[in-house]
């Protein structure tokens, strides 16, 4: 596996986006276990996009204005819903010291939906992965699977590090209501801003 692929992937993964923002929010509202669940959910959300790129379905999103717009606006609505939940202290972003099985599933599902409802990811992988596959590659699909697995492993690792770091300072934050209030506003504003950016995204 090339160093250029690993470095490029690391830059893409570590850059702040919806997955990073959600993992940080989960860590600060629910703790370290929730941050791992969020990282896992966001990583699972990559699978459909990777599959779409490998099967050529991402090309449909690239060429079909209707398919792209439908998925895009679902993503925008969901991010706005996440912003509203952050302000209301509800759903997967409700402050809770315990993380039972039901809460963990909710965190995972939310992370999955955040990533799967972003059509730009499918198109990104359609353009990104083939760059690292040689023209004379005898088994291009297997190579694509290998690169995809590496990208997902890096995604989980980086998001988990972000989340565990945020969880380590959680106790200093949740005990200060004013700080939590402003933090929720920041997260709500972040989700709303990412939703607005997605709304203006083009194929």
N, C-alpha and C positions, 0 to 999 in steps of 0.2 A: 504494500500500500504506500503510495507516494506521500512525501512530506508535504507537498503543495496541497494535496487533498485534505490532510489532517489540519494544516494551518488555516486553510480557507474555511473548513467546517467549523473550527474553533471560533473564528472571528464571527461567522454567521450566527452560531449558537449563543455565544456570550453577549451579543448585541441585545440591548433591552428591547423587548417586544411583549406581546400578550402573554406568552408562556412564562417568561421571567417575572413579569408583573404579578401574574396570578400565583406563582409559587411563593414569591415574597409575601403576598397578602395572606396566603394560607398559613405560612410559617408564623407570621406575627399575630394572627387571630386564633390559631389552634395549636401551634407548637411544632416540634421537630418531626413527629410522625406524620402530621398533615403535610409538611413540606415534601416528604418523600412520596406520599400519595399523590400530591399535585404534580411532582416531577414525573412520576410514573404515568399519570393520566395524560399529561402533555406529550410525553414520548409515544404513548399509544395513539394519540391523535395524528402522529406523523405517518403511521402505517398505511391508512387509505391513500394518502398523497403519494407515498412511495409506490404503492401498488398501481395507482393511476398512471404514474410516470412510466412504470415498466410495461403496463398493458396498452399504453398509448391513449388512455382515456383523458389524460391531461391536455392532449392536443384538441380534444373536443371543447374543453373550457377555453382554450386559446382561440379557437375559431368560431365558437358559438357565442354570440353576444347574449342570447337569452339564458343559456345555461350558466354563464359566468355571472350575469347580473342576479340571477335567482339565488345562487350560493352566496354571492357577495352580500346581498341585502339581508339574508338570514344571519350572516356573520355580524353585520352592523347592528341588527336588532338585538342579537345575543350580547354583544359587548355593551350596548346601552342598558340592557337588563342587568348585566354585571355591575355597571356603574351605580344603578339604582339600588341594587342589593348591598353594595359596599356602604352607601349612605344610610341605608335602613338597618344595617347589621343583621341581615337575614341570609338564609341559604348557606352555601358553602363558605361564606366569609363572616359568619356569625362568630363572635368571640366565645370560645369554649375551651376549658382546660382539659376536658376529656375528649378522646377520639374513639368512639365505638365503631363497630362494623358498619353501621348504617351511615354514619358521618364520613367514614373513610371512603365508602363507595360514592357518596355524593361529591366528595372532593375529586376523586378520580374521574367520574363522569363529566364533571364541569371542566376539568383540564382537557379531557378528550374532545369535548364539544368546542372549546375555545380554538383548538388547532384545526379540527376537521372542517369548521365552517369558514375557513379562510382559503378562497380559491387561488390566491397568489402562491400558496405553498406548492400546489400541484404543478403550476407552471414553472415555479422556481426549480423544482426537482427535475422537470422535463428538460430544462436548459442546463442545470447544474451537473447532474450525474454523468451524462454522456461525455462531458469534457475530459473525464478521467478514465475513459475506456478507450484503449488503443484501437485503431481502425482494423488491425489484423488480429484482434482478440478472438480466440477460437470459441470461447463460451461467454459471450457478452452478457447474457441474462444472469449467469452465476456471478460474474464480476459485479453486476449491478446490485445483486443481492448482498454481496460482500460489502460493497461501499455503503449500502443502505443500513446494514447492521452496524457498521462502524459509526455512522452518523447518529443513529439512534442511541447507541451506547454512550457516545460523547454527550448527546443531549441530556440524557438522564443524569450522567455524572456532573455536568456543569450546573444543571438546574438544582440538583440535590445540594451541591456546595453553596449555591446562592441561598437556598432555603434553610440549610442548617446554620449558616452564618446569621441569617435574620432571626431564626429561632433562638440563637444564643443570647440575643439582646432583648428578647421578647419580654422577659419579666420586668425589665426597666421601663418598658413602654406601656404595657397593659395596666400597670398600677397608676398611670397618670391619665386621667380621663381627658384632659385638654389635649394632650399629645395624641391620644387615640382618635379624638374627634378630627384633628387636623390631618392625621395620617389617613383616615377614611376618606376625607375630602381629596387628598392627593391621589389615592388609589381610584376613587370614583372619576376624578378628572383625567387620570391616565387611561382608564378604560374608555371613557368618552372620547378622548383625543385619538386613541387607536381606532375606535369605531368610525370617527370622522375621516381619518386617513384612509381607512378601507373603503368608505363610501365614495371617495374621489379616485380610488384606484382604477386603472384601466388595464385591459388585457395586454 
